């Protein structure tokens, strides 16, 4: 069991450094402020979801972690190193949405080509087998299905046995079974000490597979915590009732009310404590047709990211 | 490799030479030899053209400089093949960028200099193959006559001078980023070869002669055939070659700098 002993030594050394450290990072593209100030520390072995709608700045932030672009202000460090330095040492790798493959190479050639670029790389056949593409190793990339090409990209990312793996929308285009297999592989890797950061816009996926969710919207972190914590932040129910000329000020003043909306004769109250609202409506007003609905995950997510949109305007 | 180095930054090394290595070079060479269009264009077509144009017994045996007309045409076709090889090599870099492969490579330790070095070596190898193919067929065919040192010098100039067109291919590849950029550049190069005097001799001091002297292949064509005549090379030939090199390099650099946002 020497290998497990040395492995833990390696892990111990790495633990001295954060896997990812972003301090005051911003990124402008001309007049567009894509990232508006992000501070983020990720410890080794964490599986972190970068959750946010399209255009929130997830990919831009990941690009800066990889040294593909430089922050306008602030610093990005990977395991205490400059991002490009970490890449040169094979410590960080990524599966990006934009990464292309050469169609005229075979699967094996693609992996061998990539492996030859690292000072340390795992054996090509082993990586092909782990990624489940050994059977198609001699097939041209252009003849591979989208799922097979995605698995090839993973094989390439895992060649250098990176301490940090960055995944940008990794399961796009995968079926349910593919997703499940993929995540169980990622979880098994994380248990060995690999840090994983994945960008996604599915709250469900973030909640199910990440230890920690960093919610990003309009280039800022709007929430950071476990899945349960994130859901609690936007938890609550919606109380709907027919009540002409509702006193919105009085409703807003009730404890735990997040927002009050009037739609014609109806009033919609979003509240953490729906009982208080219901009791008030039924006893103090002429409200009728009262309905109470719980918020779904997606709605909670939209609420959190949408609020920031409101603040920006 | 044991697992203990996996998570320890101190024990991970940076590859030597910016990750330049023979495995990668070998795969790139195999890749280009598998590309039927590249092989037909650069290795077969110049040979066929030489056999059609350069061995016609009506004129091929006539004296020309220290050799004969067949030798003159052989050198021209070798230069044409080398130009095609270099151009497709340059265009390949731009195509790979358009495909997103360059971005994929930026997730590895490969340095841009090592990448360009591999691409340059591969297209030089293809260019050398093209020049050797034409010359080998010329030797076996026996119609071309010129002193041995002229064979060698003309072949070397055609081969190395074609590097200019690597920059041309790179520039054009950035202007027309598509996988089939060579389908466009093939006819363009055939036209430039005609204007530059590779297909038929163009008389100097005529209107066509002046136009020819301003086109990119003119300098290379005349420099490659220069050993056949000896004496000092014309300044215009060198200016033409160097001038177009500057234009293509500047053009490629300009397109590259416009394009950084995507890499």
Interface residues (C-beta under 8 A of the other chain):
Chain A: X3 X6 X7 X9 X10 X11 X13 X14 X17 X29 X44 X66 X68 X79 X80 X81 X85 X86 X87 X88 X89 X90 X91 X93 X94 X96 X98 X99 X100 X101 X102 X103 X104 X105 X109 X112 X113 X114 X115 X116 X117 X118 X119 X120 X122 X156 X157 X161 X163 X193 X194
Chain B: X1 X2 X3 X4 X5 X6 X7 X8 X9 X10 X11 X12 X13 X14 X15 X16 X19 X21 X23 X24 X27 X30 X31 X34 X35 X96 X99 X100 X101 X103 X104 X105 X106 X107 X108 X109 X110 X261 X263
